[in-house]
Amino acid sequence: MKQVHIKQKLIASAIVGALMIPGSAMVVDAADTDENVNVVSQVAGIDQVTVATVTADVLNVRAGQGTDFQILLQVLEQERYEVTGDSVNGWYPITVGDVDGWVSGEWITTEKVDKDEFAEEEKQAQKDSVGTAQETVALQSSSYTTGQQVIDFACQFIGNPYVWGGTSLTSGADCSGFVQSVYANFGISLPRTTWDMENIGYEVSYEQAQPGDLILYDGHVGLYMGDGNIVNAMNEADGIGICTATYAPIVTVRRVL
């Protein structure tokens, strides 16, 4: 069998010519650069796939390219999924299990990896996820949670007490405990503190805020109701109630639906 040694100075056309030699094999010296190895991989036809790695705490997978489309499910930070096509307006198509959907390119990084290696990685990830709290939260259309449903549920507890460190919607909760417990009712897990909530989901502007969005301030959080108001666990004097969303400077607005 003939062997064709790919040296650092060879160009891609020379590699192609070498590959056309019947019965030839290709050997890459250890001294060759990564760039040349990549060229060899491409010319040799090594199967690669584009993989997206989630950079947000929770990322919505939607039915189309935009936040107006239905949420199919949610994926978590550092999870990796195959990109199945070209991006459209900054949105990437991915496959999560049996579900095909779209994610915002703002909250992923992409890279090309060996197809077989990634297939093994997916199998291992599926095994590791069984029985853990890090499983993907499936939101099928029959049980899809809307922001208005979140607000309607939260408003049932208006008038109940504020308790620092509390998470009970009836006996008392502080601001983050209130928000966390409201979303827990819909099977959505949020961090416990306002500081951690500042990085959950993805950010939208106040002008884009919708019912159910988290409005975060310096050390406080509430749920946006619409019409410029929030429902929140305010303080010991006022308990759980409603106030204007702009009562204090807003640090960030986060969307988790």
C-alpha positions in Angstrom: 0.0 0.0 0.0 1.3 3.4 -0.9 1.6 6.0 1.8 1.2 9.7 1.2 2.8 11.9 4.0 1.0 15.2 4.4 3.7 17.8 5.2 3.0 21.3 6.7 3.7 23.1 3.4 1.4 21.0 1.2 -1.8 22.6 0.0 -5.3 21.1 -0.2 -5.0 20.4 -3.9 -2.0 18.2 -3.4 -4.0 16.2 -0.8 -6.9 15.7 -3.2 -4.4 14.4 -5.8 -2.9 12.0 -3.3 -6.3 10.7 -2.3 -7.0 9.8 -5.9 -4.1 7.2 -5.9 -5.8 3.8 -5.9 -5.1 1.9 -2.7 -3.3 4.8 -1.1 -3.4 5.6 2.6 -2.8 9.0 4.2 -0.5 9.5 7.2 -0.2 12.9 9.1 3.1 13.5 10.9 2.9 14.6 14.5 4.6 17.8 13.5 1.8 18.8 11.2 -0.3 21.8 12.3 -3.9 21.7 13.4 -4.8 23.6 10.3 -3.4 20.9 8.0 -5.1 18.2 10.0 -8.4 20.0 9.6 -7.8 20.2 5.9 -7.1 16.4 5.8 -10.3 15.7 7.7 -12.4 17.8 5.3 -10.8 16.3 2.2 -10.9 12.7 3.6 -14.6 13.1 4.1 -14.7 12.6 7.9 -18.3 13.0 9.1 -18.8 16.0 11.2 -21.8 17.7 12.7 -22.4 21.2 14.1 -23.1 21.2 17.8 -24.7 23.9 19.8 -23.8 24.4 23.5 -26.3 26.2 25.7 -24.8 29.2 27.5 -28.0 30.4 29.3 -29.2 28.9 32.6 -32.5 27.9 30.8 -33.1 28.3 27.1 -36.4 28.0 25.3 -36.7 25.8 22.2 -39.4 27.3 20.1 -41.4 26.2 17.1 -40.0 28.9 14.9 -37.4 31.7 14.5 -38.6 34.2 17.1 -40.0 34.7 20.6 -43.5 34.9 19.2 -43.4 31.2 18.4 -44.6 28.5 20.9 -42.2 27.0 23.4 -41.7 23.3 22.7 -39.4 22.6 25.7 -36.5 24.1 27.6 -32.9 23.1 27.7 -30.2 23.8 30.3 -26.8 25.4 30.5 -23.9 23.4 29.1 -26.2 20.9 27.4 -25.2 20.2 23.8 -27.5 19.5 20.8 -27.0 18.9 17.1 -27.6 21.9 14.8 -29.7 20.4 11.9 -29.5 23.3 9.4 -28.5 26.8 8.6 -29.4 29.7 10.9 -32.2 32.0 10.0 -32.2 35.6 11.4 -29.9 34.5 14.2 -32.0 31.4 15.2 -30.6 27.9 14.9 -32.5 24.6 14.3 -31.6 21.9 16.8 -32.9 18.5 17.6 -33.7 17.6 21.3 -34.6 13.9 21.5 -37.5 13.6 19.1 -38.3 17.3 19.0 -37.1 19.7 16.3 -37.1 23.3 17.2 -35.3 26.6 17.1 -33.0 28.4 19.6 -31.6 32.0 19.7 -28.0 32.2 18.6 -27.5 34.7 21.4 -27.5 32.0 24.0 -25.5 29.2 22.3 -22.0 28.6 21.0 -21.4 26.3 18.0 -18.6 24.1 16.9 -18.0 21.2 14.5 -17.2 17.8 16.1 -16.8 14.3 14.9 -20.3 12.8 14.2 -19.5 9.4 15.8 -18.0 10.9 18.9 -20.9 13.2 19.4 -23.3 10.3 19.0 -21.5 8.5 21.9 -21.6 11.8 23.9 -25.4 12.0 23.4 -25.9 8.4 24.6 -23.8 9.0 27.7 -25.7 12.3 28.4 -29.0 10.4 28.2 -27.8 7.9 30.7 -26.5 10.6 33.1 -29.7 12.6 32.9 -32.0 9.7 34.1 -33.3 10.4 37.6 -31.5 13.8 37.9 -32.9 17.2 38.5 -31.2 18.4 35.3 -33.5 16.7 32.9 -35.1 18.9 30.1 -38.4 20.4 31.2 -40.8 19.3 28.5 -43.7 21.8 27.9 -45.9 20.0 25.4 -48.7 22.1 23.8 -51.4 20.5 26.0 -49.7 21.8 29.1 -47.9 24.9 27.7 -47.6 27.6 30.4 -48.4 31.2 29.4 -47.2 34.2 31.3 -50.8 35.2 32.0 -51.4 31.8 33.7 -48.4 32.5 35.9 -49.8 36.0 36.8 -53.3 34.6 37.4 -51.9 32.0 39.8 -49.6 34.5 41.6 -52.5 37.0 42.2 -54.4 34.5 44.2 -51.9 35.2 47.1 -52.2 39.0 47.2 -52.6 40.0 50.8 -50.7 37.1 52.2 -47.7 37.9 54.5 -44.1 38.8 53.6 -41.6 36.6 55.5 -37.9 37.1 55.0 -36.4 33.8 53.9 -39.8 32.3 53.3 -41.1 30.4 50.3 -44.7 29.7 51.3 -47.3 31.4 49.2 -49.8 31.1 52.1 -47.8 31.4 55.3 -45.3 33.9 53.9 -42.5 34.4 51.4 -39.9 37.0 50.6 -39.6 38.4 47.1 -37.5 35.7 45.5 -39.2 32.9 47.4 -42.6 34.2 46.1 -41.4 34.2 42.5 -39.7 30.8 42.9 -42.7 29.2 44.4 -45.1 30.6 41.8 -43.1 29.1 39.0 -42.6 25.9 40.8 -46.3 25.4 40.6 -45.9 25.1 36.8 -42.9 22.7 37.1 -40.3 25.3 36.3 -37.3 25.5 38.7 -35.8 28.9 39.4 -32.9 29.9 41.6 -33.5 30.9 45.2 -31.9 34.4 45.2 -32.5 37.5 43.2 -28.8 37.6 42.3 -29.0 34.2 40.7 -32.3 35.1 39.0 -30.5 37.9 37.2 -29.0 35.3 34.9 -31.9 32.9 34.4 -33.6 32.5 31.0 -32.8 35.4 28.7 -32.9 39.1 28.9 -35.5 41.4 27.3 -35.9 45.1 27.5 -38.5 46.6 29.8 -40.4 47.8 26.7 -40.6 44.2 25.5 -41.8 42.9 28.9 -44.7 40.5 28.9 -46.9 39.0 31.7 -44.8 36.5 33.7 -41.4 38.1 33.0 -39.2 38.6 36.0 -38.5 42.3 36.8 -35.3 42.5 38.9 -34.0 45.4 40.9 -31.1 45.8 43.3 -32.0 43.0 45.8 -35.6 42.6 44.8 -37.7 40.8 42.2 -41.3 40.9 41.0 -43.5 39.4 38.3 -44.6 41.6 35.5 -48.4 41.8 35.1 -48.6 44.1 32.2 -49.8 47.7 32.1 -46.6 48.8 34.0 -47.3 46.8 37.2 -45.7 43.9 39.1 -47.1 41.5 41.7 -44.5 40.9 44.3 -43.7 40.1 48.0 -43.0 43.7 49.0 -42.2 44.0 52.7 -43.5 43.1 56.1 -45.9 46.0 56.1 -47.5 45.4 52.7 -47.1 41.7 52.2 -47.8 40.3 48.8 -49.3 43.0 46.6 -49.1 45.1 43.4 -47.0 48.1 42.7 -45.7 50.0 39.7 -42.8 48.2 37.9 -40.8 51.4 37.7 -40.9 52.2 41.4 -37.1 51.7 41.5 -34.3 51.4 38.9 -34.6 48.1 37.0 -31.5 46.0 36.8 -32.7 43.5 34.2 -35.9 41.8 32.8 -35.7 38.0 32.4 -37.9 35.7 30.4 -38.2 32.1 31.4 -41.2 31.1 29.3 
